Amino acid sequence: MSNLVVHGGTPLRGRITPSANKNAVLPVLCATLLTNEPLKLLGVPDITDVRKILEIFRTLGSDVRMDHASGTLDLHHHATVFDAAQHRLPEEMRSSIMLVPPLLARFGVARLEDNVKGCTLGVREIDPHVEVFRRFGGAVERAEGSLLIRSAGRLQANHHWLDYASVTTTENFVLCAATAEGTSVLTNAASEPHVQEFCRFMAMIGVRIEGMGTSRITVHGGTALRGGEFRFDEDFHEITTFLALGAITGGDVVVKNSAPGNFPLIDRTFAKFGVTVTHEDGWSRAACDGPLKVQTPFTSNVLTKVEAAPWPYFPVDLLPIFIALGVRAEGNALFWNKVYDGALGWAGELSKFGAHVFQSDPHRLVTFGGNPLSPAVVESPYIIRVAIALFMVAASTPGRSEIRNATPIRRAHPRFVENLRSLGVQVEWTSEE
């Protein structure tokens, strides 16, 4: 277990180059198994989930050359083998389910641990994935704590309408459709920036995709796939995180941002707390004229509200970061998580700093901001951005605070502590057995 110790109260100042988005990198890594040609990926972050997938590739016989210092990964799957009796995809990493389509395409079988899960955001069902596999002609069965997925011959192109816009299910549909003979269409597809980035990679290796960034994706499958070189964009989650850290500490942080087109709604959400975000020459900056303050809506008898749901709504993964801003800002705000049932249970930890928050139901929380805060020792659930939100409050509060169980940050943010130190924060990792 790793904890973060921070001596707060110092305004963050400086420039940061963020890493790539974990949720773009992991599906792209899974997709590399679709081609026997060599690939070079640039900007691959040194995070735990990447290391786990690369270890799977090595176990399967792939040629893997990773330079963690430069983020350059050379992959060649020409000698890859898979034996369902011997090889299993790991637990504790939800992205491993996206290895199923390429394994089906290459070997006709995949074996997946029955307890695939990511962070503690509530029940994360795999039924939508099972339905996709079956629609493409895969047979799914349980076997001794695992799921066996088999395919007799080539996958079958089809049209499908998702119950809800699931990111990983959308990516699994595209992965299956890429090797199926004919045209497949997915309606109610997820359209997040990382899904679009994944689709751009698929197009680079030769998959013809129409409708990227929309709720209907058409995939023309069955063509031979090639190799090539692909560079990842900066993670819009990490960009937002460092902008928010600058704002909550009263500092001035400038963050590299190659895709400001993803930010209009995020910028407007910052503005609800008195923060102005500007984008210029590939860099983004958040500025606040005085203390954070919740802006009063034109309809003055309602609370300022942040509603989080699948893209193009405000991103649900960023909601905890803005809850931290709400705790610090003068005024009251309502936060509404429309996706996960278990995503707000951590809010009680904020009271240890002296914050006043009220969880009205599993999906909605109100912050009564502007109260004086004091340092605290808090416990983070296994949710990346919640650990960061607790850190944000600690970093803005003078004195020594500790965020226990902060390990999930390492799943998405390499060099997190090193970046913070470069901005002037006194922070360190501590470990416990």
C-alpha positions in Angstrom: 0.0 0.0 0.0 1.4 3.4 -1.0 0.4 6.7 0.7 1.0 10.3 -0.4 2.3 12.8 2.2 2.0 16.4 1.3 2.8 19.7 3.1 0.1 21.9 1.6 -0.5 25.6 1.3 2.1 26.3 -1.5 0.8 27.7 -4.8 1.8 25.5 -7.7 3.7 27.2 -10.5 5.3 26.0 -13.7 4.9 24.1 -16.9 3.8 20.4 -17.3 3.8 18.0 -20.2 1.1 15.4 -19.4 1.3 11.7 -20.2 -1.0 9.9 -22.7 -4.4 8.7 -21.7 -4.4 5.3 -20.1 -7.9 4.7 -21.5 -6.5 5.2 -25.1 -3.2 3.4 -24.6 -4.6 0.2 -23.2 -7.1 -0.6 -26.0 -4.5 0.4 -28.6 -2.1 -2.1 -27.0 -4.8 -4.8 -27.2 -5.4 -3.9 -30.8 -1.8 -4.4 -31.7 -2.4 -8.1 -31.5 -4.5 -7.9 -34.7 -1.5 -7.4 -37.0 1.6 -9.4 -37.6 3.5 -6.4 -38.8 5.9 -4.3 -36.6 4.5 -1.3 -34.8 6.1 1.7 -33.0 4.1 3.5 -30.4 5.3 6.9 -29.1 4.3 8.5 -25.8 3.5 5.3 -24.0 3.2 6.1 -20.3 5.1 4.1 -17.7 2.1 3.0 -15.6 1.2 -0.3 -13.9 -1.5 -1.4 -16.4 0.8 -0.9 -19.4 3.5 -3.0 -17.7 1.0 -5.8 -17.1 -0.2 -5.9 -20.7 3.4 -5.9 -22.0 4.2 -8.8 -19.6 1.3 -10.7 -21.1 2.7 -10.1 -24.6 6.2 -11.3 -23.5 4.5 -14.4 -22.0 2.8 -15.1 -25.3 6.1 -14.8 -27.3 5.7 -11.3 -28.7 8.8 -9.2 -29.4 8.5 -6.3 -26.9 11.0 -3.5 -26.7 10.0 -0.7 -24.3 12.1 2.4 -23.5 10.3 3.8 -20.5 12.5 6.9 -20.4 11.4 8.1 -23.8 8.0 6.3 -23.9 8.8 4.5 -27.1 7.4 1.0 -27.6 8.4 -1.3 -30.4 6.0 -4.3 -30.8 6.0 -7.3 -33.2 3.5 -10.1 -32.7 4.7 -12.3 -35.5 5.7 -15.1 -33.1 2.8 -14.8 -30.7 1.1 -18.0 -29.5 -1.8 -18.6 -27.2 -2.8 -21.8 -25.3 -6.1 -21.6 -23.5 -5.0 -24.4 -21.2 -1.9 -22.5 -20.1 -2.4 -18.7 -20.7 -4.9 -16.6 -18.8 -5.7 -12.9 -19.0 -5.2 -11.2 -15.6 -7.6 -10.2 -12.9 -7.7 -6.7 -11.5 -7.4 -5.0 -14.9 -10.6 -4.5 -16.7 -8.8 -3.6 -20.0 -7.7 -7.2 -20.3 -11.2 -8.0 -21.7 -10.2 -6.2 -24.9 -7.6 -8.8 -25.6 -10.4 -11.3 -26.3 -11.2 -10.1 -29.9 -7.6 -10.3 -31.2 -7.1 -13.6 -29.6 -10.3 -14.9 -31.1 -9.2 -13.6 -34.5 -5.8 -15.2 -34.3 -6.3 -18.4 -32.3 -10.1 -18.9 -32.2 -10.1 -19.0 -28.4 -9.5 -16.7 -25.4 -9.5 -17.4 -21.6 -10.5 -14.6 -19.3 -10.6 -14.6 -15.5 -14.2 -14.5 -14.3 -13.6 -11.6 -11.9 -12.3 -8.9 -14.3 -12.6 -5.5 -12.6 -11.1 -2.1 -12.5 -11.6 0.5 -9.7 -14.3 0.5 -7.0 -17.0 2.5 -8.8 -19.8 0.0 -8.3 -20.8 -3.0 -10.3 -18.9 -3.2 -13.6 -20.8 -5.8 -15.6 -19.3 -7.7 -18.5 -22.7 -8.8 -20.0 -22.5 -6.1 -22.8 -19.1 -7.6 -23.8 -20.4 -11.2 -23.7 -23.3 -10.1 -25.9 -20.9 -8.5 -28.4 -18.8 -11.6 -28.6 -21.9 -13.8 -29.2 -23.2 -11.5 -31.9 -20.0 -11.9 -33.8 -20.2 -15.7 -33.5 -18.3 -16.3 -30.3 -19.3 -19.0 -27.9 -19.0 -18.0 -24.2 -18.9 -20.5 -21.4 -17.8 -20.6 -17.7 -14.9 -23.0 -16.8 -13.3 -23.2 -13.4 -13.3 -19.6 -12.4 -12.7 -18.4 -16.0 -14.6 -17.5 -19.1 -13.8 -19.4 -22.2 -14.6 -17.6 -25.5 -14.4 -19.7 -28.7 -14.9 -18.9 -32.3 -15.3 -21.5 -35.1 -13.9 -19.7 -38.1 -14.1 -16.0 -39.0 -16.2 -13.6 -36.9 -19.5 -12.6 -38.4 -20.2 -8.9 -39.3 -23.4 -7.6 -37.7 -25.4 -4.5 -36.6 -25.8 -3.9 -32.9 -27.4 -1.2 -30.6 -25.9 -0.9 -27.2 -28.0 -0.6 -24.0 -25.8 2.3 -23.0 -22.7 4.1 -24.4 -20.0 1.9 -22.9 -16.4 2.8 -23.8 -14.8 -0.6 -23.5 -17.8 -2.3 -25.2 -17.6 0.1 -28.1 -13.9 -0.7 -28.4 -14.5 -4.4 -28.2 -17.1 -4.1 -31.0 -14.6 -2.3 -33.2 -12.0 -4.9 -32.5 -14.3 -7.7 -33.4 -15.6 -5.9 -36.5 -12.1 -5.2 -37.8 -11.5 -8.9 -38.5 -15.1 -9.8 -39.4 -15.9 -10.2 -43.1 -18.2 -7.4 -44.2 -19.6 -4.2 -42.6 -20.7 -3.9 -39.0 -22.6 -1.0 -37.5 -22.8 0.0 -33.8 -25.5 2.4 -32.6 -25.2 4.2 -29.2 -21.5 4.0 -29.4 -19.3 5.8 -26.9 -17.5 8.8 -28.3 -15.0 9.9 -25.7 -11.7 11.4 -26.9 -9.9 8.2 -25.9 -12.3 6.2 -28.0 -11.7 8.5 -31.0 -7.9 8.1 -30.4 -8.3 4.3 -30.4 -10.3 4.5 -33.7 -7.6 6.7 -35.3 -5.1 4.0 -34.4 -7.3 1.3 -36.0 -7.6 3.4 -39.1 -3.8 3.7 -39.2 -3.3 0.0 -39.3 -5.9 -0.3 -42.1 -9.4 -0.6 -40.7 -11.9 1.6 -42.5 -14.1 3.3 -39.9 -16.9 5.8 -40.4 -18.5 8.0 -37.7 -15.6 8.4 -35.3 -16.6 10.7 -32.5 -20.3 10.1 -33.1 -22.9 7.7 -31.6 -23.0 5.5 -34.7 -19.8 3.8 -35.9 -19.5 1.8 -39.1 -16.6 -0.6 -39.5 -15.7 -2.3 -42.8 -13.8 -5.4 -41.8 -11.9 -8.2 -43.4 -9.0 -6.4 -44.8 -5.3 -7.2 -44.2 -3.9 -5.1 -41.4 -0.5 -3.4 -41.4 2.0 -2.0 -39.0 3.2 1.6 -38.7 3.9 4.4 -36.2 1.5 6.1 -33.9 1.9 8.9 -31.4 -0.6 9.4 -28.5 -2.1 12.7 -27.5 -1.8 14.1 -24.0 -4.5 12.9 -21.6 -7.3 15.4 -21.2 -7.9 14.0 -17.7 -4.3 14.8 -16.7 -4.4 18.2 -18.4 -7.5 19.1 -16.3 -6.0 17.7 -13.2 -3.0 20.0 -13.3 -5.0 23.0 -14.3 -7.3 22.3 -11.3 -4.3 21.9 -9.0 -3.0 25.3 -10.1 -6.4 26.9 -9.5 -7.1 25.3 -6.1 -3.7 26.3 -4.7 -3.9 29.9 -6.1 -1.0 29.2 -8.4 -0.2 29.4 -12.1 0.2 26.1 -14.0 0.6 25.9 -17.7 -0.1 22.5 -19.3 0.7 21.2 -22.8 -2.5 20.4 -24.7 -2.5 19.3 -28.3 -6.3 18.9 -28.5 -8.0 22.0 -27.0 -11.1 21.1 -29.1 -12.0 18.6 -26.3 -12.2 21.4 -23.7 -15.2 23.8 -24.3 -17.4 22.1 -21.7 -14.6 21.5 -19.3 -13.6 25.2 -19.6 -17.2 26.3 -18.9 -17.3 24.0 -15.8 -14.1 25.6 -14.5 -15.9 29.0 -15.0 -18.6 27.9 -12.6 -16.0 28.1 -9.9 -14.5 31.4 -11.0 -11.6 29.9 -13.0 -10.9 31.1 -16.5 -9.1 28.6 -18.8 -7.2 29.8 -21.9 -5.6 27.9 -24.7 -2.7 29.3 -26.8 0.1 27.9 -28.9 -0.5 24.3 -27.7 -0.6 25.2 -24.0 -3.5 25.7 -21.5 -3.6 27.8 -18.4 -6.2 28.2 -15.6 -6.4 31.6 -13.9 -8.5 32.8 -11.0 -9.0 36.5 -10.1 -9.1 36.1 -6.4 -10.4 33.2 -4.3 -12.5 30.5 -5.8 -16.1 31.4 -5.9 -19.2 29.4 -7.1 -20.9 31.5 -9.7 -24.6 32.2 -9.2 -26.8 30.8 -12.1 -29.1 33.1 -14.0 -31.9 31.1 -12.5 -30.9 32.2 -9.1 -33.1 29.9 -7.0 -31.3 26.7 -8.2 -27.8 25.5 -7.2 -24.9 25.7 -9.6 -24.7 22.2 -11.0 -22.1 19.9 -12.6 -23.7 16.9 -14.3 -21.4 14.1 -15.4 -22.4 11.4 -17.9 -21.0 9.8 -21.0 -19.3 12.1 -23.5 -20.2 14.7 -24.8 -21.5 15.4 -21.3 -19.0 16.5 -18.7 -16.6 13.5 -18.1 -17.6 11.5 -15.1 -14.0 10.7 -14.3 -13.3 14.4 -13.7 -16.2 14.9 -11.3 -14.1 14.2 -8.1 -11.6 16.9 -9.2 -14.4 19.5 -9.4 -15.9 18.3 -6.1 -12.5 19.3 -4.6 -12.9 22.8 -6.2 -16.4 23.0 -4.8 -15.1 22.3 -1.3 -12.6 25.1 -1.6 -14.9 27.6 -3.4 -17.1 30.1 -1.6 -20.7 29.1 -2.2 -22.7 25.9 -2.8 -22.8 23.5 -5.7 -24.5 20.3 -6.8 -22.6 17.4 -8.3 -24.5 14.7 -10.2 -22.9 11.4 -11.2 -25.2 9.8 -13.8 -23.1 6.7 -14.4 -21.8 5.0 -11.3 -23.7 3.9 -8.2 -20.6 3.7 -5.9 -18.8 6.8 -7.0 -19.6 9.3 -4.2 -19.2 7.2 -1.0 -15.8 8.7 -0.4 -17.2 12.1 0.3 -17.1 11.5 4.0 -13.3 11.7 3.9 -13.6 15.3 3.0 -15.2 16.1 6.4 -11.8 15.1 8.0 -10.4 18.3 6.4 -13.4 20.2 7.9 -15.3 20.4 4.6 -19.1 20.5 4.6 -20.6 18.1 2.1 -23.9 16.3 1.9 -24.6 13.2 -0.2 -28.3 13.3 -1.0 -28.4 9.9 -2.7 -26.0 7.5 -4.5 -25.7 9.8 -7.5 -25.8 13.4 -6.1 -23.7 15.4 -3.7 -23.8 19.0 -2.5 -20.7 21.0 -1.4 -21.1 23.9 1.0 -17.8 25.5 0.3 -15.6 28.2 1.7 -15.3 26.7 5.2 -11.8 26.9 6.8 -10.0 23.6 6.3 -7.2 21.9 8.3 -4.7 19.1 7.5 -5.9 15.5 7.8 -5.1 11.9 7.2 -7.7 10.5 4.8 -8.4 7.1 3.2 -8.8 6.9 -0.6 -10.9 4.2 -2.2 -9.5 2.4 -5.3 -10.5 5.2 -7.7 -7.8 7.2 -9.5 -9.4 10.6 -9.6 -10.8 10.4 -6.0 -7.2 9.9 -4.7 -6.3 13.0 -6.7 -9.3 15.0 -5.4 -8.3 14.2 -1.8 -4.7 15.2 -2.7 -6.0 18.5 -4.2 -7.7 19.5 -0.9 -4.6 18.5 1.0 -2.3 20.5 -1.3 -4.5 23.6 -0.8 -4.5 23.3 3.0 -1.4 24.5 5.0 0.2 21.8 7.0 1.0 18.0 6.7 -1.7 15.8 5.3 -1.6 12.1 4.2 -3.7 10.4 1.6 -3.6 6.7 2.4 -4.1 4.0 -0.3 -3.2 6.5 -3.0 -1.8 3.7 -5.2 -4.4 4.0 -8.0 -2.9 7.3 -9.1 0.0 5.2 -10.4 -2.4 3.4 -12.7 -2.9 6.6 -14.8 -0.3 9.2 -13.9 3.4 8.4 -14.3 5.8 10.7 -12.6 3.0 12.3 -10.6 5.1 13.2 -7.6 8.0 14.3 -9.8 5.7 16.6 -11.7 4.3 18.0 -8.5 7.7 18.7 -7.1 8.7 20.5 -10.2 5.7 22.8 -9.5 7.0 23.6 -6.0 5.0 21.1 -3.9 6.6 19.2 -1.0 5.2 15.7 -1.5 6.5 12.1 -1.2 5.3 8.5 -1.5 5.5 6.4 1.6 4.8 2.6 1.7 3.3 0.2 4.2 3.3 -3.5 4.3 
